[in-house]
Amino acid sequence: MKQMQGTSGPKKVTTKVISLMKREKTPIACLTAYDYLTARLLDQSGVDIILVGDSLGMVVQGHDTTLPVTLDEMIYHAKAVVRGVDRAMVIVDMPFMSYQANDEEGFRNAGRIMKETGAGGVKFEGGERIARLVEMTVRAGIPVMGHLGLTPQSIHQFGGYTPRGTTTEEAKQILRDAKVLEEAGAFCIVLEKIPAQLAAKITKLLSIPTIGIGAGVHCDGQILVVSDMLGLYEDFHPRFVRRYAHLAETIRTSVAQYVHDVKERTFPNEKESY
Ligand code: KIV
């Protein structure tokens, strides 16, 4: 099969390219990855930004939330992802409690991710609360992706996975947070599970790109968890996930066939033997 090129060709994706894509109204295609092999396939398929998301706590490690993921685990996965990527920009999630206690600790941990993984930037969840941390990080030369709306690290405070920004008050706060993140120097902002109209308003207001996940079509780009969109993770299926494949079913069928072949002694055959 012919490999598809990314929207902006084979050129390495940087913050400059991402910013240009907003100005030129070129949609930014983002996905998560947690390992070398997947990252290589996404990169070969033209994904612009690969996020090593702390969603790995759920889809790789099997936890109920992203909260148990550690900084060392993020670094381990990010190193593998970076090895698989030539073109895309790799961003690494700052896991829960790696930046919440104080800005200095968050700043140092962001630096650790950059030094040890070779990634192109980090992502923090939050708005006004983390403005100083974002400023310090950006000033040190580390690109920062913001994350607003349904921020999974605050899931216990929210009390569930219902959309955010549905009240006037909360919508205003998300808008304020987005503006603050832009002023603090973030190069783009993920908007998760907020009304499409609110995401459209933020996208129009900001000069930096918005990346939507359950935030409608008017964002400058879209992101999904790769295991969701490939139909590998079946534990839950929010309506914003479009399934582009059903790999869980493909794997079950293939493995069942292999088990059958081994039991029936039809594998390996002569050609597969020495
Ligand atoms: O951890 C993650 O995968 C994320 C995306 C859902 C944006 O934060």
Residues whose N, C-alpha, C, O or C-beta is under 5 A from the ligand:
A	BS01	KIV	T32 G53 D54 S55 V190
